[in-house]
Amino acid sequence: MLHTFKRKVQEGFTLVEILIVVVIVGILAAIAIPTYFNYVEKAYASDAHTQIKTLYEECKIWKTTHADFPTDLDMMEEEGAANVSSSTKEKWDITWKLEVNTDGEVEGFMKAESLEGMPGGEGETVCFDAVTGRFTGYGTKDEPEC
């Protein structure tokens, strides 16, 4: 009977087993946490990507009815050519410099800089190159090119 009692008291995990589990959890966390933050960053940047692409198309439509591209978002909103939500304006300051080259192709860039209201942080930059159609900066692996 004493032998059975002793055996029940000694059941459980050893210190080595607990340390092994802690090390495995630490390794998994070291892999998972940066991956998670990368996905979060991409999600925040996708908001800017969507707004930039929409405004880019609206700027091209504007160009067909006006002599040149609009200079800023306020100009487009005053004439009803763009409708950007107030929540987007609290998160991103979107600017651009677009022009038509001698071959009739659109050149330039559109840029969104994050503001204080953006959950991912202030001062992040997303750039869209009108020639290549490529995004750089926040949410990508490339430095902003604009």
DSSP file (Angstrom, degrees, kcal/mol; ACC not computed):
  #  RESIDUE AA STRUCTURE BP1 BP2  ACC     N-H-->O    O-->H-N    N-H-->O    O-->H-N    TCO  KAPPA ALPHA  PHI   PSI    X-CA   Y-CA   Z-CA
    1    1 A M     >        0   0    0      0, 0.0     4,-2.2     0, 0.0     5,-0.2   0.000 360.0 360.0 360.0 -41.3    0.0    0.0    0.0
    2    2 A L  H  >  +     0   0    0      1,-0.2     4,-2.5     2,-0.2     5,-0.2   0.884 360.0  54.5 -61.5 -38.7    2.8    2.4    0.8
    3    3 A H  H  > S+     0   0    0      1,-0.2     4,-1.8     2,-0.2    -1,-0.2   0.895 108.5  48.1 -63.1 -40.7    4.4    1.6   -2.6
    4    4 A T  H  > S+     0   0    0      2,-0.2     4,-1.8     1,-0.2    -2,-0.2   0.891 111.9  49.7 -66.6 -41.2    1.1    2.6   -4.3
    5    5 A F  H  X S+     0   0    0     -4,-2.2     4,-1.7     1,-0.2    -2,-0.2   0.910 110.3  50.3 -63.8 -43.4    0.8    5.8   -2.3
    6    6 A K  H  X S+     0   0    0     -4,-2.5     4,-1.5     1,-0.2    -1,-0.2   0.883 108.3  53.3 -62.4 -39.0    4.4    6.8   -3.2
    7    7 A R  H  < S+     0   0    0     -4,-1.8     4,-0.5     1,-0.2    -1,-0.2   0.898 107.4  50.1 -65.4 -41.4    3.8    6.1   -6.9
    8    8 A K  H >< S+     0   0    0     -4,-1.8     3,-0.7     1,-0.2    -1,-0.2   0.857 109.1  52.3 -66.2 -35.8    0.7    8.5   -7.0
    9    9 A V  H 3< S+     0   0    0     -4,-1.7    -1,-0.2     1,-0.2    -2,-0.2   0.847 108.4  51.2 -68.2 -33.5    2.6   11.3   -5.3
   10   10 A Q  T 3< S+     0   0    0     -4,-1.5    -1,-0.2    -5,-0.2    -2,-0.2   0.509  84.0 110.6 -85.6  -4.5    5.4   11.0   -7.8
   11   11 A E    <   +     0   0    0     -3,-0.7     2,-0.3    -4,-0.5    -3,-0.0  -0.431  51.3  69.7 -69.7 147.6    3.2   11.2  -10.9
   12   12 A G  S    S-     0   0    0     -2,-0.1     2,-0.3     2,-0.0    -2,-0.0  -0.863  86.3 -43.6 137.6-172.3    3.5   14.5  -12.8
   13   13 A F        -     0   0    0     -2,-0.3     2,-0.1     1,-0.0    -2,-0.0  -0.685  48.5-131.0 -95.3 144.8    5.9   16.2  -15.1
   14   14 A T     >  -     0   0    0     -2,-0.3     4,-2.1     1,-0.1     5,-0.2  -0.444  28.4-107.9 -84.3 166.1    9.6   16.5  -14.5
   15   15 A L  H  > S+     0   0    0      1,-0.2     4,-2.4     2,-0.2     5,-0.2   0.875 120.2  54.5 -61.2 -38.6   11.5   19.7  -14.7
   16   16 A V  H  > S+     0   0    0      2,-0.2     4,-2.3     1,-0.2    -1,-0.2   0.909 107.5  49.6 -63.8 -42.8   13.2   18.6  -17.9
   17   17 A E  H  > S+     0   0    0      1,-0.2     4,-2.1     2,-0.2    -1,-0.2   0.914 111.5  48.5 -63.3 -42.5    9.8   17.9  -19.5
   18   18 A I  H  X S+     0   0    0     -4,-2.1     4,-2.3     1,-0.2    -2,-0.2   0.908 111.0  50.6 -64.3 -41.6    8.4   21.3  -18.5
   19   19 A L  H  X S+     0   0    0     -4,-2.4     4,-2.5     2,-0.2    -2,-0.2   0.891 108.2  52.7 -63.4 -39.7   11.6   23.0  -19.9
   20   20 A I  H  X S+     0   0    0     -4,-2.3     4,-2.4     2,-0.2    -1,-0.2   0.925 110.2  47.8 -62.0 -44.0   11.2   21.2  -23.2
   21   21 A V  H  X S+     0   0    0     -4,-2.1     4,-2.6     2,-0.2    -2,-0.2   0.913 111.4  50.5 -63.0 -42.8    7.6   22.3  -23.5
   22   22 A V  H  X S+     0   0    0     -4,-2.3     4,-2.3     1,-0.2    -2,-0.2   0.904 110.8  49.1 -62.3 -41.9    8.6   25.9  -22.7
   23   23 A V  H  X S+     0   0    0     -4,-2.5     4,-2.3     2,-0.2    -2,-0.2   0.919 111.6  49.0 -64.4 -43.7   11.4   25.8  -25.3
   24   24 A I  H  X S+     0   0    0     -4,-2.4     4,-2.4     1,-0.2    -2,-0.2   0.923 111.9  48.3 -62.9 -44.2    9.0   24.5  -28.0
   25   25 A V  H  X S+     0   0    0     -4,-2.6     4,-2.4     1,-0.2    -1,-0.2   0.897 111.0  52.1 -62.3 -40.2    6.4   27.1  -27.2
   26   26 A G  H  X S+     0   0    0     -4,-2.3     4,-2.2     2,-0.2    -2,-0.2   0.898 109.5  48.6 -62.4 -41.8    9.1   29.8  -27.3
   27   27 A I  H  X S+     0   0    0     -4,-2.3     4,-1.3     2,-0.2    -2,-0.2   0.929 112.1  48.5 -64.9 -45.1   10.3   28.6  -30.7
   28   28 A L  H  X S+     0   0    0     -4,-2.4     4,-2.9     1,-0.2     3,-0.2   0.903 112.1  49.3 -61.5 -41.0    6.7   28.6  -32.1
   29   29 A A  H  X S+     0   0    0     -4,-2.4     4,-2.5     1,-0.2    -1,-0.2   0.888 106.2  56.5 -65.4 -38.9    6.1   32.1  -30.7
   30   30 A A  H  < S+     0   0    0     -4,-2.2    -1,-0.2     1,-0.2    -2,-0.2   0.804 116.1  37.5 -63.8 -28.4    9.3   33.3  -32.3
   31   31 A I  H  X S+     0   0    0     -4,-1.3     4,-1.1    -3,-0.2    -2,-0.2   0.878 119.6  45.2 -86.6 -43.5    8.1   32.2  -35.6
   32   32 A A  H  X S+     0   0    0     -4,-2.9     4,-2.6    -5,-0.2    -3,-0.2   0.874 104.7  58.3 -74.1 -39.4    4.4   33.0  -35.3
   33   33 A I  H  X S+     0   0    0     -4,-2.5     4,-2.4     1,-0.2     5,-0.2   0.933 108.0  43.9 -64.2 -48.7    4.5   36.5  -33.8
   34   34 A P  H  > S+     0   0    0      0, 0.0     4,-2.0     0, 0.0    -1,-0.2   0.896 114.5  51.6 -62.7 -36.2    6.5   38.2  -36.6
   35   35 A T  H  X S+     0   0    0     -4,-1.1     4,-2.0     2,-0.2    -2,-0.2   0.916 109.6  50.0 -63.6 -42.3    4.4   36.4  -39.2
   36   36 A Y  H  X S+     0   0    0     -4,-2.6     4,-2.2     1,-0.2    -1,-0.2   0.935 110.8  48.2 -61.2 -47.8    1.3   37.7  -37.5
   37   37 A F  H  X S+     0   0    0     -4,-2.4     4,-2.4     1,-0.2    -1,-0.2   0.843 108.3  55.8 -64.9 -32.1    2.5   41.3  -37.4
   38   38 A N  H  X S+     0   0    0     -4,-2.0     4,-2.2    -5,-0.2    -1,-0.2   0.914 108.6  47.3 -64.1 -42.7    3.5   41.0  -41.1
   39   39 A Y  H  X S+     0   0    0     -4,-2.0     4,-2.1     2,-0.2    -2,-0.2   0.891 111.2  51.3 -65.2 -39.2   -0.1   40.0  -41.9
   40   40 A V  H  X S+     0   0    0     -4,-2.2     4,-2.3     2,-0.2    -2,-0.2   0.922 109.9  49.8 -63.4 -43.8   -1.5   42.9  -39.8
   41   41 A E  H  X S+     0   0    0     -4,-2.4     4,-2.4     1,-0.2    -2,-0.2   0.917 110.6  49.8 -61.2 -43.9    0.8   45.4  -41.6
   42   42 A K  H  X S+     0   0    0     -4,-2.2     4,-2.0     1,-0.2    -1,-0.2   0.875 108.8  53.2 -63.4 -36.4   -0.4   44.1  -45.0
   43   43 A A  H  X S+     0   0    0     -4,-2.1     4,-0.9     2,-0.2    -2,-0.2   0.925 110.6  45.9 -65.3 -44.0   -4.0   44.4  -43.9
   44   44 A Y  H >X S+     0   0    0     -4,-2.3     4,-0.9     1,-0.2     3,-0.6   0.910 113.8  49.7 -64.1 -40.7   -3.5   48.1  -42.9
   45   45 A A  H 3X S+     0   0    0     -4,-2.4     4,-2.6     1,-0.2    -1,-0.2   0.826  99.6  65.2 -68.1 -31.1   -1.6   48.8  -46.1
   46   46 A S  H 3X S+     0   0    0     -4,-2.0     4,-2.5     1,-0.2    -1,-0.2   0.823  95.6  58.8 -63.8 -28.8   -4.3   47.1  -48.2
   47   47 A D  H <X S+     0   0    0     -4,-0.9     4,-2.1    -3,-0.6    -1,-0.2   0.936 109.3  43.3 -61.5 -46.3   -6.7   49.9  -47.1
   48   48 A A  H  X S+     0   0    0     -4,-0.9     4,-2.8     2,-0.2    -2,-0.2   0.900 111.8  54.4 -66.2 -40.6   -4.3   52.5  -48.6
   49   49 A H  H  X S+     0   0    0     -4,-2.6     4,-2.6     1,-0.2     5,-0.2   0.928 109.4  47.9 -58.8 -45.5   -3.8   50.3  -51.7
   50   50 A T  H  X S+     0   0    0     -4,-2.5     4,-2.2     1,-0.2    -1,-0.2   0.926 113.7  46.2 -62.4 -45.9   -7.6   50.2  -52.3
   51   51 A Q  H  X S+     0   0    0     -4,-2.1     4,-2.7     2,-0.2     5,-0.2   0.908 113.3  49.5 -64.6 -41.7   -8.0   53.9  -51.9
   52   52 A I  H  X S+     0   0    0     -4,-2.8     4,-2.7     2,-0.2    -2,-0.2   0.937 111.6  47.8 -63.9 -46.8   -5.1   54.7  -54.1
   53   53 A K  H  X S+     0   0    0     -4,-2.6     4,-2.1    -5,-0.2    -1,-0.2   0.907 113.3  48.6 -61.9 -41.3   -6.3   52.4  -56.9
   54   54 A T  H  X S+     0   0    0     -4,-2.2     4,-2.2    -5,-0.2    -1,-0.2   0.941 114.1  45.3 -63.3 -47.3   -9.8   53.9  -56.7
   55   55 A L  H  X S+     0   0    0     -4,-2.7     4,-2.6     1,-0.2    -2,-0.2   0.861 109.2  56.7 -65.5 -34.8   -8.5   57.5  -56.8
   56   56 A Y  H  X S+     0   0    0     -4,-2.7     4,-2.0     2,-0.2    -1,-0.2   0.936 109.5  44.9 -61.3 -46.3   -6.1   56.6  -59.6
   57   57 A E  H  X S+     0   0    0     -4,-2.1     4,-2.0     1,-0.2    -2,-0.2   0.899 113.1  51.0 -64.6 -39.8   -9.0   55.4  -61.8
   58   58 A E  H  X S+     0   0    0     -4,-2.2     4,-2.5     1,-0.2    -2,-0.2   0.862 108.0  53.1 -65.8 -35.1  -11.0   58.5  -60.8
   59   59 A C  H  X S+     0   0    0     -4,-2.6     4,-2.3     2,-0.2    -1,-0.2   0.894 108.1  50.5 -65.3 -39.7   -8.1   60.7  -61.7
   60   60 A K  H  X S+     0   0    0     -4,-2.0     4,-1.1     2,-0.2    -2,-0.2   0.891 111.2  48.1 -66.3 -38.1   -8.0   59.1  -65.2
   61   61 A I  H >X S+     0   0    0     -4,-2.0     4,-0.9     2,-0.2     3,-0.5   0.917 109.8  53.3 -65.1 -42.7  -11.7   59.7  -65.6
   62   62 A W  H >X S+     0   0    0     -4,-2.5     4,-1.5     1,-0.2     3,-1.1   0.913 104.0  56.8 -55.7 -44.4  -11.2   63.3  -64.5
   63   63 A K  H 3< S+     0   0    0     -4,-2.3    -1,-0.2     1,-0.3    -2,-0.2   0.808 100.0  58.5 -60.9 -31.6   -8.5   63.7  -67.1
   64   64 A T  H << S+     0   0    0     -4,-1.1    -1,-0.3    -3,-0.5    -2,-0.2   0.783 116.0  33.6 -71.0 -24.6  -11.0   62.7  -69.9
   65   65 A T  H << S+     0   0    0     -3,-1.1     2,-0.3    -4,-0.9    -2,-0.2   0.541 120.5  48.5-107.0  -8.9  -13.4   65.5  -69.0
   66   66 A H  S  < S-     0   0    0     -4,-1.5     3,-0.0    -5,-0.2     0, 0.0  -0.756  87.3-109.5-123.8 171.4  -10.8   68.2  -67.9
   67   67 A A  S    S+     0   0    0     -2,-0.3     2,-0.3     2,-0.1    -4,-0.1   0.799  94.5   3.0 -72.5 -29.2   -7.7   69.5  -69.4
   68   68 A D  S    S-     0   0    0     -6,-0.1    -2,-0.1    31,-0.0    -3,-0.1  -0.857  90.8 -70.4-147.3 177.2   -5.4   68.0  -66.9
   69   69 A F        -     0   0    0     -2,-0.3    -9,-0.1    29,-0.2   -10,-0.1  -0.408  59.5 -97.2 -70.4 152.3   -5.2   65.7  -63.8
   70   70 A P        -     0   0    0      0, 0.0    28,-0.3     0, 0.0    -1,-0.1  -0.388  24.9-140.4 -66.8 151.0   -6.7   67.1  -60.6
   71   71 A T  S    S-     0   0    0      1,-0.2    25,-0.4    26,-0.1     2,-0.3   0.786  73.2  -3.1 -86.0 -27.6   -4.1   68.5  -58.2
   72   72 A D  S  > S-     0   0    0     23,-0.1     4,-1.3     1,-0.1    -1,-0.2  -0.966  71.3 -98.8-157.0 172.6   -5.5   67.2  -55.0
   73   73 A L  H  > S+     0   0    0     21,-0.4     4,-2.6    -2,-0.3     5,-0.2   0.857 115.1  60.1 -65.2 -38.6   -8.4   65.3  -53.4
   74   74 A D  H  > S+     0   0    0      1,-0.2     4,-2.4     2,-0.2    -1,-0.2   0.905 102.5  53.1 -58.4 -41.9  -10.2   68.4  -52.3
   75   75 A M  H  > S+     0   0    0      1,-0.2     4,-1.2     2,-0.2    -1,-0.2   0.913 111.6  45.6 -59.7 -43.7  -10.6   69.5  -55.9
   76   76 A M  H  <>S+     0   0    0     -4,-1.3     5,-2.8     1,-0.2     6,-0.8   0.896 112.8  49.5 -68.3 -40.2  -12.1   66.2  -56.8
   77   77 A E  H ><5S+     0   0    0     -4,-2.6     3,-1.0     1,-0.2    -2,-0.2   0.868 105.0  58.1 -68.9 -35.5  -14.5   66.1  -53.9
   78   78 A E  H 3<5S+     0   0    0     -4,-2.4    -1,-0.2     1,-0.3    -2,-0.2   0.853 112.3  40.9 -61.4 -34.6  -15.7   69.6  -54.5
   79   79 A E  T 3<5S-     0   0    0     -4,-1.2    -1,-0.3    -5,-0.2    -2,-0.2   0.372 116.7-113.2 -95.9   4.6  -16.8   68.6  -58.0
   80   80 A G  T < 5S+     0   0    0     -3,-1.0    -3,-0.2    -4,-0.3    -2,-0.1   0.686  81.9 123.4  75.6  17.9  -18.2   65.2  -56.9
   81   81 A A  S   <S+     0   0    0     -5,-2.8     2,-0.3    -6,-0.2    -4,-0.2   0.613  74.7  28.7 -86.6 -12.6  -15.6   63.2  -58.7
   82   82 A A        -     0   0    0     -6,-0.8     2,-0.3    -9,-0.1    -2,-0.2  -0.993  56.6-167.1-145.9 149.8  -14.4   61.4  -55.6
   83   83 A N        +     0   0    0     -2,-0.3     2,-0.5    -3,-0.1    -6,-0.0  -0.777  13.9 177.7-140.5  93.1  -15.9   60.4  -52.3
   84   84 A V        -     0   0    0     -2,-0.3    -2,-0.1   -11,-0.1     5,-0.0  -0.834  32.6-115.0 -99.7 131.7  -13.3   59.3  -49.7
   85   85 A S     >  -     0   0    0     -2,-0.5     4,-1.8     1,-0.1     3,-0.2  -0.210  17.0-121.8 -65.0 154.0  -14.7   58.3  -46.3
   86   86 A S  H  > S+     0   0    0      1,-0.2     4,-1.6     2,-0.2     5,-0.1   0.830 112.8  59.1 -65.7 -31.2  -13.8   60.4  -43.3
   87   87 A S  H  > S+     0   0    0      1,-0.2     4,-0.8     2,-0.2    -1,-0.2   0.876 105.6  48.8 -66.2 -35.0  -12.3   57.3  -41.6
   88   88 A T  H >> S+     0   0    0     -3,-0.2     4,-3.1     1,-0.2     3,-0.6   0.903 109.0  52.6 -68.2 -40.3   -9.9   57.0  -44.5
   89   89 A K  H 3< S+     0   0    0     -4,-1.8    -2,-0.2     1,-0.2    -1,-0.2   0.797 106.4  54.2 -65.9 -27.6   -9.0   60.7  -44.2
   90   90 A E  H 3< S+     0   0    0     -4,-1.6    27,-1.1    -5,-0.1    28,-0.3   0.747 118.3  35.4 -74.6 -23.2   -8.3   60.2  -40.5
   91   91 A K  H << S+     0   0    0     -4,-0.8    24,-3.2    -3,-0.6     2,-0.4   0.808 121.0  33.9 -98.5 -36.2   -5.9   57.3  -41.4
   92   92 A W  E  <  -A  114   0A   0     -4,-3.1     2,-0.7    22,-0.3    -1,-0.2  -0.963  53.2-153.0-132.5 139.0   -4.2   58.4  -44.6
   93   93 A D  E     -A  113   0A   0     20,-2.6    20,-2.1    -2,-0.4     2,-0.5  -0.939  27.8-162.1-104.4 108.6   -3.1   61.6  -46.3
   94   94 A I  E     +A  112   0A   0     -2,-0.7   -21,-0.4    18,-0.2     2,-0.3  -0.824  17.9 161.9-102.5 125.0   -3.2   60.8  -50.0
   95   95 A T  E     -A  111   0A   0     16,-3.0    16,-3.3    -2,-0.5     2,-0.3  -0.851  10.6-174.4-131.0 167.1   -1.4   63.0  -52.5
   96   96 A W  E     -A  110   0A   0    -25,-0.4     2,-0.3    -2,-0.3    14,-0.2  -0.992  24.9-153.9-158.4 163.6   -0.2   62.5  -56.1
   97   97 A K  E     +A  109   0A   0     12,-2.5    12,-1.7    -2,-0.3     2,-0.4  -0.838  32.3 166.1-141.2 100.6    1.7   63.9  -59.0
   98   98 A L  E     +A  108   0A   0     -2,-0.3     2,-0.3   -28,-0.3   -29,-0.2  -0.913   1.8 158.3-119.9 144.2    0.3   62.6  -62.3
   99   99 A E  E     -A  107   0A   0      8,-2.2     8,-3.3    -2,-0.4     2,-0.5  -0.972  38.6-111.3-154.6 165.6    0.9   63.8  -65.8
  100  100 A V  E     -A  106   0A   0     -2,-0.3     6,-0.2     6,-0.2    -2,-0.0  -0.898  32.0-142.9-104.3 129.0    0.8   62.6  -69.4
  101  101 A N    >   -     0   0    0      4,-2.9     3,-1.9    -2,-0.5    -1,-0.0  -0.173  36.4 -88.5 -81.5-178.4    4.1   62.1  -71.2
  102  102 A T  T 3  S+     0   0    0      1,-0.3    -1,-0.1     2,-0.1    -2,-0.0   0.725 127.7  57.5 -65.7 -21.5    4.7   62.9  -74.9
  103  103 A D  T 3  S-     0   0    0      2,-0.1    -1,-0.3     1,-0.0     3,-0.1   0.436 119.8-109.1 -86.5   0.3    3.6   59.3  -75.8
  104  104 A G  S <  S+     0   0    0     -3,-1.9     2,-0.3     1,-0.3    -2,-0.1   0.606  75.7 133.7  83.5  11.9    0.2   59.9  -74.2
  105  105 A E        -     0   0    0      1,-0.0    -4,-2.9     0, 0.0     2,-0.3  -0.705  60.9-109.7 -97.4 148.7    1.0   57.5  -71.3
  106  106 A V  E     -A  100   0A   0     -2,-0.3     2,-0.3    -6,-0.2    -6,-0.2  -0.590  39.9-179.1 -77.3 132.3    0.3   58.4  -67.6
  107  107 A E  E     +A   99   0A   0     -8,-3.3    -8,-2.2    -2,-0.3     2,-0.3  -0.868  31.5  55.7-124.6 161.0    3.4   59.0  -65.5
  108  108 A G  E     -A   98   0A   0     -2,-0.3    22,-2.3   -10,-0.2    23,-0.5  -0.783  66.3 -86.4 121.6-160.5    3.9   59.8  -61.9
  109  109 A F  E     -AB  97 129A   0    -12,-1.7   -12,-2.5    -2,-0.3     2,-0.4  -0.950  11.4-141.6-147.9 162.8    3.0   58.5  -58.5
  110  110 A M  E     -AB  96 128A   0     18,-2.0    18,-2.7    -2,-0.3     2,-0.4  -0.988  23.9-165.2-126.6 141.3    0.3   58.4  -55.8
  111  111 A K  E     -AB  95 127A   0    -16,-3.3   -16,-3.0    -2,-0.4     2,-0.5  -0.984  12.6-166.9-134.1 137.2    1.4   58.4  -52.2
  112  112 A A  E     -AB  94 126A   0     14,-2.8    14,-2.7    -2,-0.4     2,-0.5  -0.989   8.2-167.2-122.0 123.3   -0.5   57.7  -48.9
  113  113 A E  E     -AB  93 125A   0    -20,-2.1   -20,-2.6    -2,-0.5    12,-0.2  -0.935  25.3-119.2-110.6 130.6    1.1   58.7  -45.6
  114  114 A S  E     -A   92   0A   0     10,-3.0     9,-2.1    -2,-0.5   -22,-0.3  -0.387  28.1-154.2 -71.5 144.0   -0.4   57.3  -42.5
  115  115 A L    >   -     0   0    0    -24,-3.2     3,-1.8     7,-0.2     6,-0.2  -0.449  37.5 -84.8-106.7-179.2   -1.7   59.7  -39.9
  116  116 A E  T 3  S+     0   0    0      1,-0.3   -25,-0.1    -2,-0.2     6,-0.1   0.785 123.0  61.8 -59.1 -30.3   -2.2   59.5  -36.2
  117  117 A G  T 3  S+     0   0    0    -27,-1.1    -1,-0.3   -28,-0.1   -26,-0.2   0.541  78.7 102.2 -77.3  -6.2   -5.6   57.8  -36.6
  118  118 A M    X   -     0   0    0     -3,-1.8     3,-2.0   -27,-0.3   -30,-0.0  -0.681  68.8-143.8 -82.4 124.7   -4.1   54.8  -38.4
  119  119 A P  T 3  S+     0   0    0      0, 0.0    -1,-0.1     0, 0.0     3,-0.1   0.767  97.5  61.8 -59.0 -26.3   -3.8   51.8  -36.0
  120  120 A G  T 3  S-     0   0    0      1,-0.2     2,-0.1   -80,-0.1    -3,-0.0   0.567 119.5 -91.8 -77.8  -7.8   -0.5   50.7  -37.6
  121  121 A G    X   -     0   0    0     -3,-2.0     3,-0.5    -6,-0.2    -1,-0.2  -0.238  39.7 -75.9 115.2 156.5    1.2   53.9  -36.6
  122  122 A E  T 3  S+     0   0    0      1,-0.2    -7,-0.2    -6,-0.1    -6,-0.1  -0.576 102.1  35.4 -86.5 148.1    1.9   57.4  -38.0
  123  123 A G  T 3  S+     0   0    0     -9,-2.1     2,-0.3     1,-0.3    -1,-0.2   0.538  73.5 137.8  91.7   7.6    4.5   58.1  -40.6
  124  124 A E    <   -     0   0    0     -3,-0.5   -10,-3.0    -9,-0.1     2,-0.4  -0.648  39.5-148.7 -85.1 145.9    4.2   55.0  -42.8
  125  125 A T  E     -B  113   0A   0     -2,-0.3    13,-3.0   -12,-0.2     2,-0.4  -0.958  15.0-172.0-123.5 131.8    4.3   55.6  -46.6
  126  126 A V  E     -BC 112 137A   0    -14,-2.7   -14,-2.8    -2,-0.4     2,-0.4  -0.985  14.0-166.5-116.9 129.3    2.6   53.6  -49.4
  127  127 A C  E     -BC 111 136A   0      9,-2.8     9,-2.3    -2,-0.4     2,-0.5  -0.921  10.4-162.1-120.0 143.9    3.6   54.5  -52.9
  128  128 A F  E     -BC 110 135A   0    -18,-2.7   -18,-2.0    -2,-0.4     2,-0.6  -0.990  11.9-148.0-123.8 122.5    2.0   53.6  -56.2
  129  129 A D  E  >> -BC 109 134A   0      5,-2.3     4,-2.6    -2,-0.5     5,-0.5  -0.810   2.7-156.7 -91.1 118.7    3.9   54.0  -59.5
  130  130 A A  T  45S+     0   0    0    -22,-2.3   -24,-0.1    -2,-0.6    -1,-0.1   0.767  90.6  51.5 -67.8 -25.8    1.6   54.9  -62.3
  131  131 A V  T  45S+     0   0    0    -23,-0.5    -1,-0.2     1,-0.1   -25,-0.1   0.945 123.4  25.3 -76.6 -49.4    4.0   53.5  -65.0
  132  132 A T  T  45S-     0   0    0      2,-0.1    -2,-0.2     0, 0.0    -1,-0.1   0.701  93.8-133.9 -89.1 -20.6    4.6   50.1  -63.5
  133  133 A G  T  <5 +     0   0    0     -4,-2.6     2,-0.4     1,-0.3    -3,-0.2   0.746  59.6 139.2  72.2  23.1    1.3   49.8  -61.5
  134  134 A R  E   < -C  129   0A   0     -5,-0.5    -5,-2.3     0, 0.0     2,-0.3  -0.805  47.7-139.8-109.1 141.9    3.4   48.6  -58.5
  135  135 A F  E     +C  128   0A   0     -2,-0.4     2,-0.3    -7,-0.2    -7,-0.2  -0.771  23.3 177.0 -94.8 142.2    3.0   49.4  -54.8
  136  136 A T  E     +C  127   0A   0     -9,-2.3    -9,-2.8    -2,-0.3     2,-0.3  -0.903  39.8  35.8-134.8 166.6    6.1   50.0  -52.6
  137  137 A G  E >  S+C  126   0A   0      5,-1.6     3,-2.2    -2,-0.3     5,-0.3  -0.684  95.2  33.3  97.2-147.0    6.6   51.0  -49.0
  138  138 A Y  T 3  S+     0   0    0    -13,-3.0     3,-0.1    -2,-0.3   -11,-0.1  -0.162 124.3  19.8 -52.5 130.9    4.5   50.0  -46.0
  139  139 A G  T 3  S+     0   0    0      1,-0.4    -1,-0.3   -13,-0.1     2,-0.2   0.401 115.0  79.8  87.6  -2.5    3.0   46.5  -46.3
  140  140 A T  S <  S-     0   0    0     -3,-2.2    -1,-0.4     2,-0.3    -4,-0.1  -0.762  86.0-117.2-124.4 174.6    5.5   45.4  -49.0
  141  141 A K  S    S+     0   0    0     -2,-0.2     2,-0.3    -3,-0.1    -3,-0.1   0.528  89.5  85.6 -87.9  -5.6    9.1   44.3  -48.8
  142  142 A D  S    S-     0   0    0     -5,-0.3    -5,-1.6    -7,-0.1    -2,-0.3  -0.674  83.1-111.9-100.0 150.1   10.3   47.3  -50.8
  143  143 A E        -     0   0    0     -2,-0.3    -6,-0.1    -7,-0.2     2,-0.1  -0.427  52.1 -85.0 -69.1 151.5   11.2   50.8  -49.7
  144  144 A P        -     0   0    0      0, 0.0     2,-0.5     0, 0.0    -1,-0.1  -0.396  40.7-163.6 -63.3 132.2    8.8   53.5  -50.8
  145  145 A E              0   0    0      1,-0.2    -9,-0.0    -2,-0.1   -19,-0.0  -0.728 360.0 360.0-119.0  79.8    9.6   54.8  -54.3
  146  146 A C              0   0    0     -2,-0.5    -1,-0.2   -37,-0.1   -37,-0.1   0.305 360.0 360.0-156.3 360.0    7.9   58.1  -54.8
